[in-house]
Amino acid sequence: MIVRFALLLLIAGAALAQVPAALADGDDFFVIDDGGPPILQYRGHVRDSAGQPLAGVSVFVEVKHPRVFVNTKSVADGGYKSPDVGLYLDQLSGGEVDISQLQMRAVKSGYKTVYIKVPEKKFGLVDIEITMTPDS
């Protein structure tokens, strides 16, 4: 009986520990990274209006079609790096990235949400610096 209960707890813990890398049309979507250079990935720093780094900011990259959300959080120095959005889209649709379908936003409690215009660059590592202002 104790062995079955321990096994059940182990399975439940493993299930809860699974964090989706992305959502595609509302379902979890996991990508197998081939270890190559990024197809399309965003990175940069998040700072407050005084220029100080902000940790714990959720940075979302959203694709309108096919519907995909990927996110990351900024670290102590304000740095963030998104998952490879191009890899997700390549594995979902096998097609070229349509930049008009992408949008980004940064969210942190106590700060105004920032919507970011995605640069026209379709490939590689794209640097985007984000500045957030406190809620009044």
C-alpha positions in Angstrom: 0.0 0.0 0.0 2.8 2.4 0.9 4.7 1.5 -2.2 1.6 2.3 -4.4 1.1 5.6 -2.6 4.8 6.6 -3.1 4.6 5.7 -6.7 1.4 7.7 -7.1 3.1 10.7 -5.5 6.1 10.3 -7.8 4.0 10.2 -10.9 1.9 13.3 -9.7 5.1 15.2 -8.9 6.6 14.4 -12.3 3.4 15.6 -14.0 3.3 18.8 -12.1 7.0 19.5 -12.8 6.4 19.5 -16.6 6.4 23.2 -17.7 5.3 23.7 -21.3 8.0 25.4 -23.5 5.2 26.9 -25.6 1.5 26.8 -26.3 0.2 26.1 -29.8 -3.5 26.6 -30.4 -3.9 26.3 -26.6 -2.1 22.9 -26.3 1.4 22.3 -24.9 4.0 22.2 -27.6 7.5 20.9 -27.1 10.3 21.5 -29.7 13.3 19.3 -30.2 16.3 21.6 -30.5 18.8 20.3 -33.0 21.6 22.3 -31.4 22.2 24.5 -34.4 22.1 28.3 -34.5 18.8 29.9 -33.8 16.3 30.3 -36.7 14.7 33.3 -35.0 15.3 34.2 -31.3 15.0 37.4 -29.3 17.3 38.6 -26.5 18.1 41.8 -24.7 17.6 43.5 -21.3 14.7 44.9 -19.4 15.2 48.1 -17.5 13.1 50.5 -15.6 12.7 54.2 -16.7 15.8 55.1 -14.5 17.9 52.6 -16.3 18.0 50.0 -13.5 17.7 46.3 -14.5 14.4 44.5 -13.8 14.4 40.9 -12.9 11.3 38.6 -13.1 9.8 40.4 -16.1 7.7 38.0 -18.2 8.6 38.5 -21.9 6.2 37.0 -24.3 6.6 36.3 -28.0 3.2 35.7 -29.6 2.5 34.3 -33.0 -1.0 35.1 -34.3 -1.2 32.2 -36.8 -0.5 29.5 -36.1 -1.3 30.5 -32.6 1.9 30.1 -30.5 3.0 31.7 -27.3 6.5 31.4 -26.0 7.8 33.2 -22.9 10.8 33.7 -20.7 11.6 35.7 -17.6 14.4 38.3 -17.2 17.1 37.5 -14.7 19.0 39.6 -12.1 20.8 41.7 -14.6 17.6 42.3 -16.6 18.7 40.0 -19.4 16.3 37.7 -21.2 16.5 35.3 -24.1 13.4 33.8 -25.8 13.1 30.3 -27.0 13.8 29.9 -30.7 10.5 31.1 -32.2 11.7 30.2 -35.7 12.2 26.6 -34.7 8.7 26.4 -33.2 7.2 27.8 -36.4 9.4 25.6 -38.6 8.3 22.5 -36.8 4.6 23.5 -36.7 4.2 24.7 -40.3 7.4 24.1 -42.1 7.2 27.5 -43.6 9.0 30.8 -43.6 8.5 33.1 -40.6 5.9 35.8 -41.3 7.0 38.8 -39.2 3.6 40.4 -39.5 2.2 37.6 -37.4 4.6 38.2 -34.4 4.2 40.5 -31.5 6.0 40.8 -28.1 5.0 42.2 -24.7 6.7 42.5 -21.3 4.7 42.2 -18.1 5.6 42.8 -14.5 3.5 43.6 -11.5 3.8 47.3 -10.6 4.8 48.3 -14.1 2.8 49.2 -17.2 2.7 46.4 -19.8 5.0 47.2 -22.7 4.1 46.1 -26.3 7.1 45.8 -28.5 7.1 46.1 -32.3 9.1 43.2 -33.7 11.9 44.2 -36.1 11.7 43.1 -39.7 14.6 40.6 -39.2 13.4 37.1 -40.0 16.4 35.0 -39.1 19.1 34.8 -36.3 19.4 36.4 -32.9 17.6 39.7 -32.6 18.5 42.2 -29.9 15.6 44.1 -28.3 16.0 46.4 -25.3 12.9 47.0 -23.2 12.2 49.9 -20.9 9.3 49.7 -18.4 7.6 52.5 -16.5 6.0 52.0 -13.1 2.3 52.2 -12.6 1.2 55.6 -11.3 
